[in-house]
């Protein structure tokens, strides 16, 4: 069976080893880069027009009051941090140096970062997200193919979170009619160009039963992956963008 840490364990002990020690020069470098990136992106993205493909799902879940677990692909994380920042979701970011930059950027956008991934610190982060949902503090989210791929392949972490809290997984992704693709990145990172139209799409929330076995959990993982890839095709087709599979 999939195991998680005891949710009653004191947060102080869960956080031991999670804080990343960096030199003052590195901290200054990261802060300067993040402040500059945030200022540019805030001005840049504010020129974009957002179009919602599935307004009923968007209004009821993404912008509603019911807690959910947002699931998306790594390629669109930068714009999603900006767009959903005001919702103050608790979002998992990896403990890598790249994750440090993105976590601080997301925090400036309004998100609440928690550090961990499938390769390091994931269980500590998972416990914090479980508490966040059970105590009704809001929704959670993360990319489900991070921290280093393979892209468009879902990992099980968020499914364990959904199973233990009853909160549904909400697959969502965006594309744009004019977009920059960073071809040398593993996820083919997307950034919408100024004054472009960003199309946001969803699929129906996916609920994971609390008595779900590990074997059944794999089936739900494949279903989540299928739904997210399906909506990825839809938004890319609407925008005339060739998906970088």
N, C-alpha and C positions, 0 to 999 in steps of 0.2 A: 504494500500500500504506500501511496505518496505521503511522506511525513512533513509536518511543519513544526516550527518551534512552538512551545507552550505560549499561548496568547496572554497568559497571566505573568509571564516573566517580566521583571522590571525593565522599562525602556532603557535605563542607564546601562544595564548589562548587555542589552541587545545592540547598543550602539558602540560598544567597545570594539575597536579595530575598524570601524566604519569610516571614521574621519580620516581624510587623506592628508598626510603631512607633506607640505611643500615649502620650499625656501621662500624667503621674503621677496627675492627677485622674481621667482616664478609666480608668486601671488600677485605682484604688481603687474607683471606681464599679462596674466589672465584677466585681471580686473580692467586693465586698459583696453584689451582687445574686446572684452564683453561689452563694456560701456560704449565703445565706438560702434560695434556691430548692432547693439540695441538701438542706438540713435539713428543709424542708417536704415535699419529694417523698419523701425516705427514709421519713419517718413516714407520709405519706399512702399511698404505694404498698405499704408493708408490710401494710396492712390488706386488700389485694386478694388474691383467690384466683385462681390461674392454672390453667387447664385446657388441656391439650395435645391437639389434635385428631388429630395423626399421630405417636404416640409412637415408632414404629419409625424415622422420619426424624429426629425430635428426639434420640433416644438415640444413633443411629449417627453422625449428623453434627453437629447443633448442640451436643451435649454429649459428642461422641466425641473421639477423638485425631487423626483424619484432618483435614488442613488443608482449608479450604473458603473461599469468598468469599460472605459473607452479602449478600443483595440484598433491599431492602425499600423501601417508599414513605416519603416525607418526613413524612407525616401522623402517623406513630407513633413518631418518633425519640426523643421524651422518655422514654416508658416503656421503650423498648428499651434506652436507655442504662443505665437502672436495672437492668433484668432481666438483661441480658447483661454488665453491667459486670464481675462477678467472673470472667468468661472471659478478660479482658484481650486482647480483639481489637484489632488495629490498624485504626482507623477514619478515613476521610477526611471532613474538614469543610471547608466553604468558607472563604475568606479574608475574607468580609464581616464586619461587626460582629455580625450575628446568629449567624454561624458561630463567632465568638469566644466568645460566651456559651455556646453549645451544646457547643463543644469543651472548655471548662473544666469545664462540668457533667459531661460524659462522663468526663473525666479523674478527677474526684472519685469517680465511680461505679466506676472501675477500668479503664476503657478507655485505649488508647494513641492519642491523636489525632495525625493528620498533616494538614497544611493544604493544600488545593487543591480545584479543582473544574473543571468543563468550561469555565469562562470565565476562570479565573486560577489559575496554579500547579499545574494538574492533572498535567503531565508529571513534575514533581519529586516530587509525591506518589506517582504511579504507580511510579516507580523504587524508592522506599522500600518500597512494598507488594510489588513483585516480589521484592526482596531478602528481605523478611520471610518470604514464602512459600517461596522457594527454599532458604533457610537453616533451614527447619523451626522457626521461632520461634513459630508459631501461625497462627491464621486472621485474615482481614481482612473488612471489611464497609463498606458505605456505603449511603446512599439513592441510588436510581438515577434519580429525577426531580428532583433538586436541581441547583443551589441555588435556582432560582426557577421551576421547572416548564418546560413545562406538567405538571400533576399527572397521575399514572398513565401517563406516557409515558417509556419507558426510554431512557437514553442509553448510548453505546457504551463508556464508559471501563472499566467492570468486565469487559466482554467481552474487551477487549484484555488486561487483567490475567489473565483465565482462559486465554486463548490462549497467553500467554507463560510461564505457570507450570504448566499442567496441572491446577490446582486447579479443582474444579467450582463453579458458581454455585448457591447455595442460596436459592431464593425463599421468603420468610417474612413474615408480617404478623400483627398482632393486632387484635382488636376487643373490645368490652366490652358487657355487658348494661345498664350505666349509665355513660354517658360524657358528658364535656363536649366540645362541638365549637366551636372558635374560628372562627366563620363568616367573620370579616373577614381571616383569613390566607389566602395564596394556596393553601396545601395543605390547608386545613380541618383544622388540627391537632387531634388527639384526645388527651384526658387522661382516664384512667379515674377515676370517682368513688370516694371511700372505700368500702370494704367491697363493692365490685363484683366480679364474676367476669370475668377477662380471658381470652379465648380466643385461643390462639396456633396458627396453622396453617402448613403448609408444602406445597410441591410437590417432586417428585423433583429431585435435583441435575441441573444442565445442564452437560455437558462440551463444551468448545470445542476442536476439533482444532487442532494447532499449524500445520498447513498450510492453515488456513481462509483463503479469499480475502476481500477486502473485501465483495464481492457476497454471499458466503455468510454473512459476519458480520452483515449486515443481516437475513438470515433468522433467525439465532440471536437477534438483538436482539428481533425481533418475537415469537419463541417465549418468551423470558424475560418479556417484557411480558405475553403472553397467560397464562402460568402464574401470574404474580404477581397479575394482575387476577382470574383465576379463583379463587385462594385468598382474595383480598380479598372477593369476593362470598360465598364460603362462610362465612368467619368473621363477616361482617356479618349474613348471613342467620341464622346460629346465635344471634346476639345480639339479633336483632330491630332492627338498626341500618340506617337507610336510607343507602346509600352516596352520598356527595356527589361524583358524577361531574362 
